[in-house]
Amino acid sequence: MADDIQDLAQRVAAGDRRALSRAITLVESGRADHRAEADALLERLLNDGRQALRIGLSGTPGVGKSTFIEAFGTMLTAAGKRVAVLAVDPSSTRSGGSILGDKTRMERLAREPLAFIRPSPSQTQLGGVARRTRDAVALCEGAGFDVVLIETVGVGQSETIVAEMSDLFVLLIAPAGGDELQGVKRGIMEIADLILVNKADGPLRETAMRTAADYAGALRLLRKREGDAPGFPKALIVSAIEEHGLDEGWAAMRELAEYRRTSGFWEARRSAQARRWFADEVRQGLLRRLQSDAAADAAMERLGKSVEAGDRAPGAAAAEVLSVLSGGAKPD
């Protein structure tokens, strides 16, 4: 098995897209044996030290995220950049299924030899990203991609986790009048590095310009953050349909990325992200252990009924379950 993982790692590092797809399928698997193989694969690729520009992209439904990504990604591949798109499709809370239609929505980009598109079901995961999106990002970096675009399910307070695995966070907004600022959560505004007002074409161009000006004014009222280059965060207009404004958006992204590299913020942020990733893996491991421990499972069932009946406080009952998991008191 070690030889198989070594071979897969070498093929991924060589830019084999079929091998990359297989590797992402491996890290997305919930089987324990696959998890061990995925960890071994990631360890091998980590030693290569490759880094891509990770760009998180979010926006309200209907804002044109897929259209923008296709136009933006095609522009980058035309410039010789290798672009990976990790697009997270909403999963059904009942069946866990998802449409996984991003390759259909991005037909032109999907045909580009320098592009790789991987739709993944969110599997009801909070944060707007799939459970193993971070692993998939690491695999794309190991495969030598220059830019990794992480498209989230939509906008919401729980979805800002994408910023914790990105170097830049871009918020896509549709032009509107009057109260559009009220429709976007302040938490996302506070972590956005760049706001792009899409659909700035035809009769909506003037509206888009006013919207961008409104957001630029709102951004100036926010507290200055560590890692912000002069003039950032900023709001710009783009049209994914007419493909104008894309160059300006890319120039802004490169400017901020270069500032963060030279200031030392880039490496500090990457290190902090890796530490949070590690802590999350520990928490998820404890949860898996809880679910597979027979004594803890019995305690969960017994104490859950007590909590439902109002006989036990949730916090005290949870502490007892954790005590069972750590080898303490056993359930009656």
C-alpha positions in Angstrom: 0.0 0.0 0.0 2.9 2.4 0.8 4.2 1.9 -2.8 0.7 2.7 -4.2 0.6 5.9 -2.2 4.1 6.8 -3.2 3.2 6.2 -6.9 0.0 8.3 -6.5 2.0 11.1 -4.9 4.5 11.2 -7.7 1.8 11.3 -10.3 -0.1 14.1 -8.5 3.2 16.1 -8.2 3.8 15.5 -12.0 0.5 17.2 -12.7 -1.5 14.1 -13.7 -5.1 15.3 -13.5 -6.6 11.8 -13.3 -4.3 11.1 -10.4 -5.4 14.4 -8.7 -9.0 13.4 -9.1 -8.3 10.0 -7.5 -6.4 11.7 -4.7 -9.3 14.0 -3.9 -11.7 11.1 -3.9 -9.4 9.4 -1.5 -9.3 12.3 1.0 -13.1 12.8 0.7 -13.7 9.2 1.7 -15.0 8.5 5.2 -13.5 5.1 5.5 -10.8 4.7 8.2 -8.3 2.9 6.0 -8.8 5.6 3.3 -8.2 8.3 5.9 -4.8 6.8 6.8 -3.8 6.5 3.2 -5.0 10.2 2.6 -2.9 11.4 5.5 0.2 9.5 4.2 -0.4 11.0 0.7 -0.7 14.6 2.1 2.5 14.1 4.2 4.5 13.2 1.0 3.2 16.1 -1.0 3.6 18.6 1.9 7.4 18.0 1.8 7.5 19.5 -1.8 6.8 23.0 -0.3 4.7 24.1 -3.3 2.3 27.0 -2.8 -0.5 28.4 -4.9 -2.5 31.6 -4.4 -5.6 30.4 -2.6 -8.6 32.6 -3.4 -11.8 32.1 -1.5 -14.9 33.3 -3.4 -18.4 33.8 -1.9 -21.5 35.7 -2.9 -25.3 35.6 -2.7 -27.1 33.0 -4.8 -27.7 34.3 -8.3 -24.8 36.8 -8.2 -23.0 34.9 -11.0 -20.2 33.1 -9.2 -19.9 30.3 -11.7 -20.0 32.7 -14.7 -17.4 34.9 -13.0 -15.1 31.9 -12.2 -15.3 30.7 -15.8 -14.4 34.1 -17.2 -11.8 34.8 -14.6 -10.2 31.3 -14.8 -10.2 31.4 -18.6 -8.4 34.8 -18.5 -5.7 33.3 -16.1 -5.2 30.1 -18.2 -4.8 32.4 -21.3 -1.9 34.0 -19.4 -0.3 30.6 -18.8 -1.5 30.1 -15.2 -2.6 26.7 -14.0 -6.0 27.1 -12.3 -7.8 24.7 -10.0 -11.5 25.3 -9.1 -12.9 23.6 -6.0 -16.6 24.3 -6.3 -18.8 23.2 -3.4 -22.4 22.2 -4.3 -25.2 22.3 -1.7 -26.1 18.9 -0.4 -29.6 17.8 0.6 -30.1 17.7 4.3 -32.3 14.7 3.9 -30.5 12.5 1.4 -27.0 14.1 1.4 -27.1 14.2 -2.4 -26.1 17.2 -4.5 -26.4 18.3 -8.1 -22.6 18.8 -8.7 -23.3 20.9 -11.8 -20.3 23.2 -11.9 -18.6 21.4 -14.7 -21.9 21.9 -16.7 -22.0 25.6 -15.8 -18.3 26.1 -16.7 -18.0 24.2 -20.0 -15.5 26.6 -21.6 -13.2 26.5 -18.6 -13.6 22.7 -18.2 -12.1 22.3 -21.7 -9.0 24.3 -20.8 -5.9 22.0 -20.5 -4.5 24.3 -17.7 -7.7 24.2 -15.7 -9.0 21.6 -13.2 -12.6 21.8 -11.9 -13.7 19.6 -9.0 -17.2 19.9 -7.7 -17.7 18.5 -4.2 -20.9 18.1 -2.1 -20.9 20.2 1.0 -22.6 17.3 2.9 -24.4 19.9 5.1 -21.0 21.1 6.4 -21.0 24.5 8.0 -18.6 27.0 6.5 -19.9 26.7 3.0 -17.1 24.3 2.1 -16.9 20.6 2.0 -15.5 18.7 4.9 -12.2 17.9 3.1 -11.8 21.1 1.1 -8.6 22.0 2.9 -7.1 18.6 1.9 -8.2 19.2 -1.7 -6.5 22.6 -1.7 -3.3 21.0 -0.4 -3.5 18.4 -3.2 -3.9 21.1 -5.8 -0.9 22.9 -4.5 1.1 19.7 -4.6 0.0 19.2 -8.2 1.6 22.5 -9.1 -1.4 24.8 -9.7 -0.7 28.5 -9.6 -4.1 29.6 -8.4 -6.8 27.7 -6.4 -10.3 29.1 -6.4 -12.5 27.9 -3.6 -16.2 28.7 -4.4 -18.5 28.5 -1.4 -22.1 27.5 -1.3 -23.3 31.1 -0.6 -23.3 33.9 2.0 -24.0 33.4 5.6 -22.4 33.9 9.0 -21.3 30.3 9.2 -19.6 30.4 5.8 -16.8 32.7 6.6 -14.6 29.7 7.4 -13.5 29.8 3.8 -11.3 32.8 4.7 -9.4 30.5 7.1 -8.1 28.4 4.3 -7.5 31.2 1.8 -4.8 33.8 1.2 -7.4 36.3 -0.2 -11.1 36.4 0.3 -13.3 37.9 -2.5 -16.9 38.7 -2.1 -19.1 38.9 -5.2 -22.0 41.3 -5.1 -24.8 42.0 -7.5 -25.7 45.6 -8.4 -28.9 46.8 -6.5 -30.4 50.0 -5.2 -31.0 51.4 -1.8 -30.8 48.6 0.8 -28.3 46.1 -0.7 -25.8 46.8 2.1 -28.4 45.5 4.6 -28.5 42.1 2.8 -24.8 41.2 3.5 -23.7 40.1 6.9 -21.2 42.4 8.6 -19.0 39.5 9.5 -18.4 38.7 5.8 -17.8 42.4 5.1 -15.2 42.5 7.8 -13.1 39.6 6.3 -13.5 40.5 2.6 -10.2 41.6 1.0 -11.9 42.6 -2.2 -15.5 43.2 -3.2 -16.4 42.8 -6.8 -19.7 44.1 -8.0 -20.6 41.8 -10.9 -23.1 42.3 -13.8 -21.7 45.8 -14.4 -22.9 45.8 -18.0 -25.8 47.2 -20.1 -28.4 49.2 -18.1 -26.9 47.9 -14.8 -23.5 49.5 -15.3 -24.4 52.8 -13.6 -26.2 51.0 -10.8 -23.1 48.8 -10.3 -20.9 51.8 -10.1 -23.1 53.4 -7.4 -23.1 50.1 -5.6 -19.3 49.8 -5.7 -19.1 53.4 -4.3 -21.5 52.5 -1.5 -19.4 49.5 -0.5 -16.2 51.4 -0.8 -17.6 53.9 1.7 -18.8 51.2 4.0 -15.3 49.5 3.9 -13.7 52.8 4.9 -15.7 52.7 8.2 -14.4 49.3 9.2 -11.4 49.0 11.5 -8.1 48.6 9.8 -6.9 45.0 9.8 -3.4 43.5 10.0 -2.2 42.4 6.5 -4.1 45.1 4.6 -2.1 46.9 1.9 -2.8 50.6 1.5 -6.2 51.1 -0.1 -7.5 47.7 0.9 -10.1 46.3 1.3 -11.5 47.9 -1.9 -14.6 47.6 -4.1 -14.4 47.3 -7.9 -16.9 46.6 -10.7 -16.7 43.7 -13.1 -18.7 42.1 -15.8 -18.3 38.3 -16.2 -20.5 38.4 -19.3 -18.7 41.1 -21.1 -15.4 40.1 -19.4 -14.4 43.6 -18.5 -12.9 44.6 -15.1 -11.3 41.1 -14.7 -7.8 42.5 -15.3 -8.3 45.2 -12.6 -9.6 42.6 -10.2 -6.6 40.3 -10.8 -4.2 43.2 -10.5 -5.7 44.0 -7.1 -5.4 40.4 -6.0 -1.7 40.3 -7.0 -1.0 43.6 -5.3 -2.4 42.5 -2.0 -0.8 39.0 -2.2 2.6 40.6 -2.9 2.2 43.0 -0.1 1.4 40.2 2.3 4.4 38.2 1.1 6.9 41.0 1.6 5.4 42.1 4.9 5.7 38.6 6.4 1.9 38.4 6.9 1.6 35.6 4.3 3.7 33.1 6.1 2.3 34.0 9.5 -1.2 33.6 8.2 -0.4 30.2 6.6 1.2 29.0 9.8 -1.9 30.0 11.8 -4.2 28.3 9.3 -2.1 25.1 9.6 -2.4 25.2 13.4 -6.2 25.7 13.2 -6.4 22.8 10.7 -4.5 20.6 13.1 -6.8 21.5 16.0 -9.9 20.8 13.9 -8.5 17.4 12.9 -8.0 16.6 16.6 -11.7 17.6 17.3 -13.0 15.6 14.4 -10.9 12.6 15.5 -12.4 12.8 19.0 -15.9 13.0 17.5 -15.2 9.8 15.4 -13.9 8.1 18.5 -17.0 9.1 20.4 -19.2 7.7 17.7 -17.4 4.4 17.5 -17.0 3.8 21.3 -19.7 1.3 22.5 -19.7 2.5 26.1 -19.8 6.2 25.1 -22.6 5.4 22.6 -24.6 3.7 25.3 -24.0 6.7 27.6 -25.2 9.0 24.8 -28.4 7.1 24.4 -29.1 6.9 28.1 -28.2 10.4 29.0 -29.9 11.8 25.8 -33.2 10.4 27.1 -32.6 12.0 30.5 -31.9 15.4 28.9 -35.0 15.0 26.7 -37.1 14.3 29.8 -35.7 17.3 31.6 -34.0 15.2 34.3 -30.4 16.2 33.4 -28.8 19.5 32.3 -27.2 19.1 28.9 -23.8 20.4 30.1 -23.6 17.9 33.0 -24.8 15.0 30.8 -22.2 15.9 28.2 -19.5 15.9 30.8 -20.5 12.4 31.9 -20.3 11.1 28.3 -16.8 12.6 27.9 -15.8 11.0 31.2 -16.9 7.6 29.8 -14.9 8.3 26.6 -11.7 9.1 28.6 -12.0 5.9 30.7 -13.8 7.4 33.7 -17.2 6.5 35.0 -19.1 3.7 33.1 -22.8 3.9 32.2 -25.2 2.1 34.4 
